[in-house]
Amino acid sequence: MTLKRRDFIPIAAIGVASGYASLRPKDKPQPLPDGPPGKSPVAIIRAQSYSDDLVSRMYAGIRECG
């Protein structure tokens, strides 16, 4: 099998792009914030299935959290 110029150019471009991506300096990941002070309200509302009325379940969770 011979490699034609038409086939070589996209392969070479992929190689150049991946080489550039691997040499690029990596930024330090930013630490995640601890969140708001105090306790965060959480509600767990059960549903029998995803075909249930989920909107009313979400409203129930909002009411529970105040």
All heavy atoms as TSV, in Angstrom:
chain	resi	resn	atom	element	x	y	z
A	1	MET	N	N	0.848	-1.187	0.000
A	1	MET	CA	C	0.000	0.000	0.000
A	1	MET	C	C	0.884	1.238	0.000
A	1	MET	O	O	1.769	1.391	0.835
A	1	MET	CB	C	-0.890	-0.020	1.245
A	1	MET	CG	C	-1.779	1.159	1.351
A	1	MET	SD	S	-2.847	0.979	2.776
A	1	MET	CE	C	-2.936	2.641	3.270
A	2	THR	N	N	0.635	2.117	-0.915
A	2	THR	CA	C	1.402	3.356	-0.991
A	2	THR	C	C	0.589	4.492	-0.395
A	2	THR	O	O	-0.632	4.522	-0.494
A	2	THR	CB	C	1.758	3.698	-2.448
A	2	THR	OG1	O	0.557	3.779	-3.189
A	2	THR	CG2	C	2.676	2.664	-3.037
A	3	LEU	N	N	1.287	5.390	0.223
A	3	LEU	CA	C	0.646	6.545	0.854
A	3	LEU	C	C	0.728	7.722	-0.101
A	3	LEU	O	O	1.816	8.126	-0.522
A	3	LEU	CB	C	1.337	6.858	2.173
A	3	LEU	CG	C	0.700	7.885	3.060
A	3	LEU	CD1	C	-0.676	7.403	3.526
A	3	LEU	CD2	C	1.568	8.137	4.279
A	4	LYS	N	N	-0.398	8.262	-0.472
A	4	LYS	CA	C	-0.438	9.399	-1.383
A	4	LYS	C	C	-0.379	10.696	-0.584
A	4	LYS	O	O	-0.671	10.726	0.604
A	4	LYS	CB	C	-1.727	9.361	-2.203
A	4	LYS	CG	C	-1.827	8.129	-3.065
A	4	LYS	CD	C	-3.137	8.109	-3.796
A	4	LYS	CE	C	-3.271	6.809	-4.560
A	4	LYS	NZ	N	-4.573	6.639	-5.156
A	5	ARG	N	N	0.033	11.763	-1.268
A	5	ARG	CA	C	0.074	13.066	-0.598
A	5	ARG	C	C	-1.276	13.443	-0.022
A	5	ARG	O	O	-1.376	14.005	1.057
A	5	ARG	CB	C	0.510	14.152	-1.581
A	5	ARG	CG	C	1.972	14.393	-1.602
A	5	ARG	CD	C	2.288	15.566	-2.454
A	5	ARG	NE	N	2.031	15.183	-3.849
A	5	ARG	CZ	C	2.017	16.013	-4.861
A	5	ARG	NH1	N	2.242	17.283	-4.670
A	5	ARG	NH2	N	1.781	15.593	-6.080
A	6	ARG	N	N	-2.321	13.132	-0.738
A	6	ARG	CA	C	-3.676	13.458	-0.309
A	6	ARG	C	C	-4.010	12.759	1.018
A	6	ARG	O	O	-4.745	13.279	1.834
A	6	ARG	CB	C	-4.654	13.022	-1.392
A	6	ARG	CG	C	-6.028	13.526	-1.209
A	6	ARG	CD	C	-6.898	13.133	-2.354
A	6	ARG	NE	N	-6.295	13.551	-3.619
A	6	ARG	CZ	C	-6.761	13.254	-4.808
A	6	ARG	NH1	N	-7.832	12.523	-4.914
A	6	ARG	NH2	N	-6.177	13.671	-5.894
A	7	ASP	N	N	-3.461	11.580	1.236
A	7	ASP	CA	C	-3.689	10.852	2.485
A	7	ASP	C	C	-2.728	11.289	3.584
A	7	ASP	O	O	-3.047	11.215	4.765
A	7	ASP	CB	C	-3.532	9.342	2.248
A	7	ASP	CG	C	-4.522	8.805	1.236
A	7	ASP	OD1	O	-5.642	9.356	1.155
A	7	ASP	OD2	O	-4.177	7.841	0.523
A	8	PHE	N	N	-1.530	11.728	3.183
A	8	PHE	CA	C	-0.500	12.074	4.157
A	8	PHE	C	C	-0.778	13.386	4.880
A	8	PHE	O	O	-0.522	13.516	6.078
A	8	PHE	CB	C	0.863	12.149	3.460
A	8	PHE	CG	C	1.965	12.604	4.359
A	8	PHE	CD1	C	2.503	11.745	5.289
A	8	PHE	CD2	C	2.452	13.900	4.285
A	8	PHE	CE1	C	3.511	12.162	6.136
A	8	PHE	CE2	C	3.461	14.328	5.126
A	8	PHE	CZ	C	3.991	13.453	6.044
A	9	ILE	N	N	-1.307	14.376	4.185
A	9	ILE	CA	C	-1.487	15.718	4.761
A	9	ILE	C	C	-2.394	15.706	5.989
A	9	ILE	O	O	-2.028	16.266	7.024
A	9	ILE	CB	C	-1.955	16.712	3.678
A	9	ILE	CG1	C	-0.814	16.920	2.679
A	9	ILE	CG2	C	-2.396	18.030	4.288
A	9	ILE	CD1	C	-1.189	17.732	1.470
A	10	PRO	N	N	-3.580	15.065	5.973
A	10	PRO	CA	C	-4.392	15.052	7.200
A	10	PRO	C	C	-3.724	14.308	8.353
A	10	PRO	O	O	-3.817	14.720	9.505
A	10	PRO	CB	C	-5.683	14.350	6.786
A	10	PRO	CG	C	-5.710	14.383	5.308
A	10	PRO	CD	C	-4.298	14.477	4.853
A	11	ILE	N	N	-3.010	13.233	8.032
A	11	ILE	CA	C	-2.320	12.480	9.085
A	11	ILE	C	C	-1.219	13.329	9.705
A	11	ILE	O	O	-1.036	13.355	10.925
A	11	ILE	CB	C	-1.764	11.159	8.509
A	11	ILE	CG1	C	-2.926	10.252	8.097
A	11	ILE	CG2	C	-0.868	10.466	9.516
A	11	ILE	CD1	C	-2.508	9.028	7.320
A	12	ALA	N	N	-0.481	14.053	8.874
A	12	ALA	CA	C	0.575	14.926	9.384
A	12	ALA	C	C	-0.009	16.046	10.230
A	12	ALA	O	O	0.557	16.411	11.271
A	12	ALA	CB	C	1.374	15.499	8.219
A	13	ALA	N	N	-1.148	16.601	9.810
A	13	ALA	CA	C	-1.782	17.672	10.581
A	13	ALA	C	C	-2.216	17.173	11.953
A	13	ALA	O	O	-2.064	17.876	12.958
A	13	ALA	CB	C	-2.980	18.226	9.812
A	14	ILE	N	N	-2.749	15.969	12.020
A	14	ILE	CA	C	-3.143	15.394	13.310
A	14	ILE	C	C	-1.918	15.217	14.199
A	14	ILE	O	O	-1.947	15.499	15.395
A	14	ILE	CB	C	-3.890	14.070	13.095
A	14	ILE	CG1	C	-5.245	14.332	12.449
A	14	ILE	CG2	C	-4.052	13.311	14.406
A	14	ILE	CD1	C	-5.963	13.092	11.987
A	15	GLY	N	N	-0.818	14.756	13.614
A	15	GLY	CA	C	0.410	14.577	14.384
A	15	GLY	C	C	0.941	15.883	14.931
A	15	GLY	O	O	1.366	15.966	16.088
A	16	VAL	N	N	0.920	16.925	14.126
A	16	VAL	CA	C	1.399	18.241	14.571
A	16	VAL	C	C	0.505	18.781	15.683
A	16	VAL	O	O	0.981	19.286	16.696
A	16	VAL	CB	C	1.474	19.222	13.381
A	16	VAL	CG1	C	1.697	20.645	13.856
A	16	VAL	CG2	C	2.564	18.802	12.419
A	17	ALA	N	N	-0.808	18.660	15.501
A	17	ALA	CA	C	-1.739	19.174	16.509
A	17	ALA	C	C	-1.595	18.432	17.832
A	17	ALA	O	O	-1.602	19.034	18.906
A	17	ALA	CB	C	-3.174	19.079	16.003
A	18	SER	N	N	-1.453	17.113	17.778
A	18	SER	CA	C	-1.315	16.355	19.027
A	18	SER	C	C	0.025	16.641	19.684
A	18	SER	O	O	0.124	16.677	20.914
A	18	SER	CB	C	-1.500	14.866	18.774
A	18	SER	OG	O	-0.502	14.385	17.912
A	19	GLY	N	N	1.072	16.855	18.891
A	19	GLY	CA	C	2.367	17.220	19.469
A	19	GLY	C	C	2.315	18.568	20.154
A	19	GLY	O	O	2.858	18.746	21.249
A	20	TYR	N	N	1.645	19.526	19.544
A	20	TYR	CA	C	1.499	20.848	20.152
A	20	TYR	C	C	0.705	20.755	21.454
A	20	TYR	O	O	1.057	21.369	22.455
A	20	TYR	CB	C	0.814	21.802	19.188
A	20	TYR	CG	C	0.453	23.122	19.819
A	20	TYR	CD1	C	1.428	24.063	20.099
A	20	TYR	CD2	C	-0.853	23.416	20.165
A	20	TYR	CE1	C	1.113	25.266	20.697
A	20	TYR	CE2	C	-1.181	24.610	20.761
A	20	TYR	CZ	C	-0.205	25.533	21.027
A	20	TYR	OH	O	-0.520	26.713	21.630
A	21	ALA	N	N	-0.362	19.966	21.450
A	21	ALA	CA	C	-1.195	19.841	22.645
A	21	ALA	C	C	-0.427	19.200	23.785
A	21	ALA	O	O	-0.628	19.542	24.949
A	21	ALA	CB	C	-2.453	19.030	22.324
A	22	SER	N	N	0.469	18.268	23.484
A	22	SER	CA	C	1.211	17.608	24.558
A	22	SER	C	C	2.334	18.478	25.096
A	22	SER	O	O	2.755	18.316	26.235
A	22	SER	CB	C	1.769	16.275	24.065
A	22	SER	OG	O	2.768	16.497	23.087
A	23	LEU	N	N	2.834	19.420	24.305
A	23	LEU	CA	C	3.928	20.288	24.754
A	23	LEU	C	C	3.449	21.571	25.408
A	23	LEU	O	O	4.226	22.258	26.057
A	23	LEU	CB	C	4.827	20.640	23.570
A	23	LEU	CG	C	5.595	19.477	22.959
A	23	LEU	CD1	C	6.381	19.959	21.754
A	23	LEU	CD2	C	6.512	18.837	23.976
A	24	ARG	N	N	2.187	21.903	25.219
A	24	ARG	CA	C	1.639	23.137	25.780
A	24	ARG	C	C	1.722	23.094	27.302
A	24	ARG	O	O	1.411	22.074	27.902
A	24	ARG	CB	C	0.188	23.283	25.332
A	24	ARG	CG	C	-0.286	24.702	25.347
A	24	ARG	CD	C	-1.669	24.822	24.792
A	24	ARG	NE	N	-2.584	24.231	25.777
A	24	ARG	CZ	C	-3.688	23.588	25.477
A	24	ARG	NH1	N	-4.045	23.415	24.251
A	24	ARG	NH2	N	-4.456	23.103	26.407
A	25	PRO	N	N	2.139	24.184	27.953
A	25	PRO	CA	C	2.222	24.161	29.421
A	25	PRO	C	C	0.842	23.951	30.044
A	25	PRO	O	O	-0.159	24.503	29.589
A	25	PRO	CB	C	2.795	25.526	29.791
A	25	PRO	CG	C	2.637	26.374	28.585
A	25	PRO	CD	C	2.516	25.463	27.401
A	26	LYS	N	N	0.816	23.135	31.055
A	26	LYS	CA	C	-0.442	22.832	31.753
A	26	LYS	C	C	-0.673	23.867	32.852
A	26	LYS	O	O	0.213	24.194	33.620
A	26	LYS	CB	C	-0.388	21.445	32.376
A	26	LYS	CG	C	0.036	20.351	31.421
A	26	LYS	CD	C	-1.140	19.810	30.675
A	26	LYS	CE	C	-0.785	18.593	29.882
A	26	LYS	NZ	N	-0.307	18.782	28.579
A	27	ASP	N	N	-1.883	24.399	32.905
A	27	ASP	CA	C	-2.243	25.321	33.969
A	27	ASP	C	C	-2.551	24.531	35.226
A	27	ASP	O	O	-3.069	23.418	35.164
A	27	ASP	CB	C	-3.472	26.149	33.578
A	27	ASP	CG	C	-3.198	27.066	32.393
A	27	ASP	OD1	O	-2.018	27.428	32.202
A	27	ASP	OD2	O	-4.148	27.400	31.681
A	28	LYS	N	N	-2.213	25.115	36.362
A	28	LYS	CA	C	-2.555	24.460	37.621
A	28	LYS	C	C	-4.065	24.507	37.809
A	28	LYS	O	O	-4.679	25.552	37.590
A	28	LYS	CB	C	-1.879	25.159	38.791
A	28	LYS	CG	C	-0.402	24.927	38.893
A	28	LYS	CD	C	0.150	25.656	40.077
A	28	LYS	CE	C	0.772	24.673	41.022
A	28	LYS	NZ	N	1.325	25.322	42.188
A	29	PRO	N	N	-4.682	23.396	38.193
A	29	PRO	CA	C	-6.133	23.436	38.419
A	29	PRO	C	C	-6.462	24.311	39.626
A	29	PRO	O	O	-5.759	24.313	40.636
A	29	PRO	CB	C	-6.503	21.980	38.682
A	29	PRO	CG	C	-5.231	21.294	39.044
A	29	PRO	CD	C	-4.119	22.080	38.421
A	30	GLN	N	N	-7.513	25.079	39.482
A	30	GLN	CA	C	-7.946	25.963	40.559
A	30	GLN	C	C	-8.626	25.123	41.643
A	30	GLN	O	O	-9.391	24.207	41.335
A	30	GLN	CB	C	-8.930	27.003	40.027
A	30	GLN	CG	C	-8.331	27.926	38.987
A	30	GLN	CD	C	-7.249	28.814	39.579
A	30	GLN	OE1	O	-7.352	29.235	40.728
A	30	GLN	NE2	N	-6.219	29.090	38.814
A	31	PRO	N	N	-8.373	25.416	42.923
A	31	PRO	CA	C	-9.055	24.666	43.985
A	31	PRO	C	C	-10.548	24.977	43.987
A	31	PRO	O	O	-10.968	26.092	43.660
A	31	PRO	CB	C	-8.379	25.161	45.270
A	31	PRO	CG	C	-7.791	26.481	44.910
A	31	PRO	CD	C	-7.464	26.417	43.446
A	32	LEU	N	N	-11.325	23.991	44.305
A	32	LEU	CA	C	-12.767	24.178	44.355
A	32	LEU	C	C	-13.151	24.958	45.602
A	32	LEU	O	O	-12.588	24.750	46.678
A	32	LEU	CB	C	-13.474	22.826	44.367
A	32	LEU	CG	C	-13.312	21.990	43.102
A	32	LEU	CD1	C	-13.947	20.620	43.303
A	32	LEU	CD2	C	-13.934	22.685	41.924
A	33	PRO	N	N	-14.128	25.871	45.504
A	33	PRO	CA	C	-14.562	26.608	46.690
A	33	PRO	C	C	-15.303	25.668	47.645
A	33	PRO	O	O	-15.858	24.649	47.241
A	33	PRO	CB	C	-15.497	27.676	46.128
A	33	PRO	CG	C	-15.971	27.128	44.831
A	33	PRO	CD	C	-14.864	26.272	44.301
A	34	ASP	N	N	-15.284	26.029	48.901
A	34	ASP	CA	C	-15.962	25.212	49.908
A	34	ASP	C	C	-17.471	25.370	49.858
A	34	ASP	O	O	-18.189	24.605	50.482
A	34	ASP	CB	C	-15.464	25.568	51.314
A	34	ASP	CG	C	-14.028	25.113	51.524
A	34	ASP	OD1	O	-13.609	24.159	50.840
A	34	ASP	OD2	O	-13.338	25.696	52.362
A	35	GLY	N	N	-17.945	26.341	49.149
A	35	GLY	CA	C	-19.385	26.567	49.073
A	35	GLY	C	C	-19.803	27.614	50.082
A	35	GLY	O	O	-18.995	28.176	50.818
A	36	PRO	N	N	-21.085	27.887	50.135
A	36	PRO	CA	C	-21.557	28.906	51.064
A	36	PRO	C	C	-21.403	28.436	52.508
A	36	PRO	O	O	-21.465	27.244	52.793
A	36	PRO	CB	C	-23.029	29.090	50.682
A	36	PRO	CG	C	-23.398	27.823	50.006
A	36	PRO	CD	C	-22.167	27.298	49.360
A	37	PRO	N	N	-21.193	29.377	53.432
A	37	PRO	CA	C	-21.074	28.979	54.832
A	37	PRO	C	C	-22.411	28.457	55.365
A	37	PRO	O	O	-23.477	28.833	54.881
A	37	PRO	CB	C	-20.651	30.265	55.537
A	37	PRO	CG	C	-21.117	31.359	54.650
A	37	PRO	CD	C	-21.070	30.806	53.251
A	38	GLY	N	N	-22.347	27.600	56.318
A	38	GLY	CA	C	-23.567	27.057	56.913
A	38	GLY	C	C	-23.982	25.765	56.257
A	38	GLY	O	O	-23.223	25.137	55.519
A	39	LYS	N	N	-25.182	25.348	56.533
A	39	LYS	CA	C	-25.687	24.088	55.998
A	39	LYS	C	C	-26.504	24.343	54.745
A	39	LYS	O	O	-27.268	25.298	54.664
A	39	LYS	CB	C	-26.553	23.388	57.040
A	39	LYS	CG	C	-25.775	22.980	58.271
A	39	LYS	CD	C	-26.663	22.250	59.236
A	39	LYS	CE	C	-25.866	21.840	60.457
A	39	LYS	NZ	N	-26.691	21.138	61.432
A	40	SER	N	N	-26.336	23.507	53.756
A	40	SER	CA	C	-27.097	23.615	52.518
A	40	SER	C	C	-28.318	22.708	52.616
A	40	SER	O	O	-28.205	21.543	52.973
A	40	SER	CB	C	-26.254	23.185	51.322
A	40	SER	OG	O	-25.126	24.015	51.194
A	41	PRO	N	N	-29.499	23.214	52.276
A	41	PRO	CA	C	-30.693	22.378	52.338
A	41	PRO	C	C	-30.699	21.350	51.213
A	41	PRO	O	O	-30.322	21.651	50.083
A	41	PRO	CB	C	-31.846	23.368	52.189
A	41	PRO	CG	C	-31.251	24.536	51.483
A	41	PRO	CD	C	-29.815	24.584	51.892
A	42	VAL	N	N	-31.088	20.142	51.563
A	42	VAL	CA	C	-31.158	19.048	50.607
A	42	VAL	C	C	-32.452	18.300	50.851
A	42	VAL	O	O	-32.836	18.063	51.993
A	42	VAL	CB	C	-29.963	18.080	50.776
A	42	VAL	CG1	C	-30.101	16.882	49.854
A	42	VAL	CG2	C	-28.662	18.794	50.520
A	43	ALA	N	N	-33.132	17.931	49.781
A	43	ALA	CA	C	-34.352	17.122	49.895
A	43	ALA	C	C	-34.233	15.937	48.959
A	43	ALA	O	O	-33.762	16.058	47.835
A	43	ALA	CB	C	-35.582	17.943	49.538
A	44	ILE	N	N	-34.631	14.777	49.442
A	44	ILE	CA	C	-34.665	13.572	48.619
A	44	ILE	C	C	-36.120	13.171	48.481
A	44	ILE	O	O	-36.776	12.827	49.464
A	44	ILE	CB	C	-33.835	12.441	49.259
A	44	ILE	CG1	C	-32.384	12.892	49.378
A	44	ILE	CG2	C	-33.964	11.172	48.430
A	44	ILE	CD1	C	-31.497	11.933	50.126
A	45	ILE	N	N	-36.625	13.271	47.275
A	45	ILE	CA	C	-38.021	12.956	46.991
A	45	ILE	C	C	-38.042	11.723	46.095
A	45	ILE	O	O	-37.419	11.725	45.035
A	45	ILE	CB	C	-38.728	14.145	46.288
A	45	ILE	CG1	C	-38.522	15.449	47.051
A	45	ILE	CG2	C	-40.187	13.842	46.051
A	45	ILE	CD1	C	-39.159	15.486	48.410
A	46	ARG	N	N	-38.723	10.701	46.508
A	46	ARG	CA	C	-38.762	9.460	45.726
A	46	ARG	C	C	-39.816	9.529	44.630
A	46	ARG	O	O	-40.856	10.148	44.791
A	46	ARG	CB	C	-39.063	8.279	46.631
A	46	ARG	CG	C	-37.938	7.985	47.573
A	46	ARG	CD	C	-38.217	6.691	48.309
A	46	ARG	NE	N	-37.160	6.445	49.255
A	46	ARG	CZ	C	-36.206	5.541	49.078
A	46	ARG	NH1	N	-36.224	4.781	48.015
A	46	ARG	NH2	N	-35.269	5.377	49.979
A	47	ALA	N	N	-39.508	8.866	43.534
A	47	ALA	CA	C	-40.452	8.703	42.430
A	47	ALA	C	C	-40.409	7.231	42.027
A	47	ALA	O	O	-39.363	6.584	42.114
A	47	ALA	CB	C	-40.080	9.584	41.256
A	48	GLN	N	N	-41.522	6.708	41.618
A	48	GLN	CA	C	-41.577	5.298	41.223
A	48	GLN	C	C	-40.788	5.055	39.938
A	48	GLN	O	O	-40.142	4.034	39.789
A	48	GLN	CB	C	-43.026	4.853	41.033
A	48	GLN	CG	C	-43.829	4.851	42.311
A	48	GLN	CD	C	-43.296	3.841	43.324
A	48	GLN	OE1	O	-42.861	2.761	42.953
A	48	GLN	NE2	N	-43.311	4.219	44.590
A	49	SER	N	N	-40.851	6.003	39.008
A	49	SER	CA	C	-40.116	5.866	37.753
A	49	SER	C	C	-39.934	7.246	37.138
A	49	SER	O	O	-40.482	8.237	37.622
A	49	SER	CB	C	-40.866	4.951	36.779
A	49	SER	OG	O	-42.042	5.592	36.337
A	50	TYR	N	N	-39.176	7.295	36.060
A	50	TYR	CA	C	-38.968	8.565	35.369
A	50	TYR	C	C	-40.201	9.007	34.596
A	50	TYR	O	O	-40.277	10.129	34.141
A	50	TYR	CB	C	-37.769	8.467	34.422
A	50	TYR	CG	C	-36.458	8.533	35.156
A	50	TYR	CD1	C	-35.707	7.388	35.376
A	50	TYR	CD2	C	-35.982	9.736	35.635
A	50	TYR	CE1	C	-34.507	7.450	36.055
A	50	TYR	CE2	C	-34.786	9.815	36.316
A	50	TYR	CZ	C	-34.047	8.661	36.521
A	50	TYR	OH	O	-32.871	8.724	37.193
A	51	SER	N	N	-41.158	8.127	34.445
A	51	SER	CA	C	-42.378	8.520	33.743
A	51	SER	C	C	-43.388	9.169	34.694
A	51	SER	O	O	-44.428	9.637	34.253
A	51	SER	CB	C	-43.010	7.306	33.054
A	51	SER	OG	O	-43.374	6.337	34.018
A	52	ASP	N	N	-43.093	9.200	35.997
A	52	ASP	CA	C	-43.961	9.913	36.940
A	52	ASP	C	C	-43.911	11.413	36.651
A	52	ASP	O	O	-43.079	11.884	35.885
A	52	ASP	CB	C	-43.503	9.680	38.386
A	52	ASP	CG	C	-43.906	8.311	38.904
A	52	ASP	OD1	O	-44.623	7.592	38.192
A	52	ASP	OD2	O	-43.476	7.974	40.019
A	53	ASP	N	N	-44.795	12.155	37.306
A	53	ASP	CA	C	-44.818	13.605	37.160
A	53	ASP	C	C	-43.633	14.184	37.935
A	53	ASP	O	O	-43.721	14.437	39.143
A	53	ASP	CB	C	-46.148	14.168	37.679
A	53	ASP	CG	C	-46.238	15.667	37.526
A	53	ASP	OD1	O	-45.515	16.223	36.683
A	53	ASP	OD2	O	-47.043	16.275	38.249
A	54	LEU	N	N	-42.509	14.377	37.235
A	54	LEU	CA	C	-41.288	14.818	37.905
A	54	LEU	C	C	-41.331	16.294	38.274
A	54	LEU	O	O	-40.658	16.714	39.207
A	54	LEU	CB	C	-40.075	14.520	37.024
A	54	LEU	CG	C	-39.823	13.029	36.761
A	54	LEU	CD1	C	-38.599	12.859	35.881
A	54	LEU	CD2	C	-39.633	12.272	38.059
A	55	VAL	N	N	-42.108	17.088	37.567
A	55	VAL	CA	C	-42.205	18.510	37.883
A	55	VAL	C	C	-42.794	18.691	39.277
A	55	VAL	O	O	-42.293	19.472	40.091
A	55	VAL	CB	C	-43.027	19.260	36.815
A	55	VAL	CG1	C	-43.262	20.703	37.224
A	55	VAL	CG2	C	-42.342	19.189	35.470
A	56	SER	N	N	-43.848	17.938	39.588
A	56	SER	CA	C	-44.426	18.049	40.928
A	56	SER	C	C	-43.453	17.541	41.985
A	56	SER	O	O	-43.410	18.068	43.100
A	56	SER	CB	C	-45.746	17.274	41.010
A	56	SER	OG	O	-45.519	15.896	40.838
A	57	ARG	N	N	-42.626	16.568	41.651
A	57	ARG	CA	C	-41.596	16.093	42.595
A	57	ARG	C	C	-40.544	17.181	42.831
A	57	ARG	O	O	-40.080	17.355	43.955
A	57	ARG	CB	C	-40.932	14.834	42.065
A	57	ARG	CG	C	-41.857	13.721	41.727
A	57	ARG	CD	C	-42.080	12.839	42.901
A	57	ARG	NE	N	-42.854	11.680	42.443
A	57	ARG	CZ	C	-43.889	11.232	43.086
A	57	ARG	NH1	N	-44.263	11.798	44.203
A	57	ARG	NH2	N	-44.550	10.200	42.637
A	58	MET	N	N	-40.175	17.904	41.792
A	58	MET	CA	C	-39.202	18.992	41.967
A	58	MET	C	C	-39.787	20.106	42.822
A	58	MET	O	O	-39.106	20.643	43.699
A	58	MET	CB	C	-38.758	19.530	40.609
A	58	MET	CG	C	-37.852	18.580	39.867
A	58	MET	SD	S	-37.088	19.307	38.427
A	58	MET	CE	C	-38.417	19.221	37.248
A	59	TYR	N	N	-41.059	20.453	42.594
A	59	TYR	CA	C	-41.709	21.472	43.425
A	59	TYR	C	C	-41.779	21.018	44.878
A	59	TYR	O	O	-41.579	21.819	45.800
A	59	TYR	CB	C	-43.112	21.789	42.907
A	59	TYR	CG	C	-43.123	22.696	41.701
A	59	TYR	CD1	C	-43.927	22.419	40.616
A	59	TYR	CD2	C	-42.345	23.841	41.659
A	59	TYR	CE1	C	-43.943	23.241	39.504
A	59	TYR	CE2	C	-42.349	24.672	40.560
A	59	TYR	CZ	C	-43.152	24.373	39.484
A	59	TYR	OH	O	-43.169	25.191	38.391
A	60	ALA	N	N	-42.033	19.740	45.111
A	60	ALA	CA	C	-42.060	19.224	46.479
A	60	ALA	C	C	-40.691	19.365	47.138
A	60	ALA	O	O	-40.569	19.728	48.315
A	60	ALA	CB	C	-42.501	17.767	46.485
A	61	GLY	N	N	-39.619	19.101	46.382
A	61	GLY	CA	C	-38.268	19.277	46.917
A	61	GLY	C	C	-37.949	20.720	47.242
A	61	GLY	O	O	-37.328	21.025	48.258
A	62	ILE	N	N	-38.409	21.637	46.396
A	62	ILE	CA	C	-38.198	23.065	46.658
A	62	ILE	C	C	-38.944	23.488	47.903
A	62	ILE	O	O	-38.416	24.230	48.742
A	62	ILE	CB	C	-38.621	23.892	45.422
A	62	ILE	CG1	C	-37.662	23.612	44.268
A	62	ILE	CG2	C	-38.653	25.373	45.742
A	62	ILE	CD1	C	-38.106	24.162	42.941
A	63	ARG	N	N	-40.178	23.013	48.057
A	63	ARG	CA	C	-40.967	23.353	49.270
A	63	ARG	C	C	-40.287	22.793	50.523
A	63	ARG	O	O	-40.242	23.470	51.552
A	63	ARG	CB	C	-42.377	22.806	49.143
A	63	ARG	CG	C	-43.291	23.645	48.288
A	63	ARG	CD	C	-44.761	23.241	48.469
A	63	ARG	NE	N	-44.997	21.851	48.111
A	63	ARG	CZ	C	-45.264	21.420	46.870
A	63	ARG	NH1	N	-45.337	22.287	45.883
A	63	ARG	NH2	N	-45.478	20.144	46.637
A	64	GLU	N	N	-39.748	21.587	50.435
A	64	GLU	CA	C	-39.075	20.984	51.587
A	64	GLU	C	C	-37.851	21.790	51.998
A	64	GLU	O	O	-37.540	21.900	53.184
A	64	GLU	CB	C	-38.659	19.550	51.271
A	64	GLU	CG	C	-39.799	18.572	51.180
A	64	GLU	CD	C	-40.416	18.259	52.528
A	64	GLU	OE1	O	-39.673	18.178	53.527
A	64	GLU	OE2	O	-41.643	18.108	52.564
A	65	CYS	N	N	-37.154	22.348	51.028
A	65	CYS	CA	C	-35.936	23.107	51.327
A	65	CYS	C	C	-36.235	24.530	51.787
A	65	CYS	O	O	-35.347	25.212	52.287
A	65	CYS	CB	C	-35.033	23.155	50.080
A	65	CYS	SG	S	-34.313	21.569	49.683
A	66	GLY	N	N	-37.465	24.944	51.620
A	66	GLY	CA	C	-37.838	26.289	52.062
A	66	GLY	C	C	-37.487	27.287	51.017
A	66	GLY	O	O	-37.177	28.394	51.180
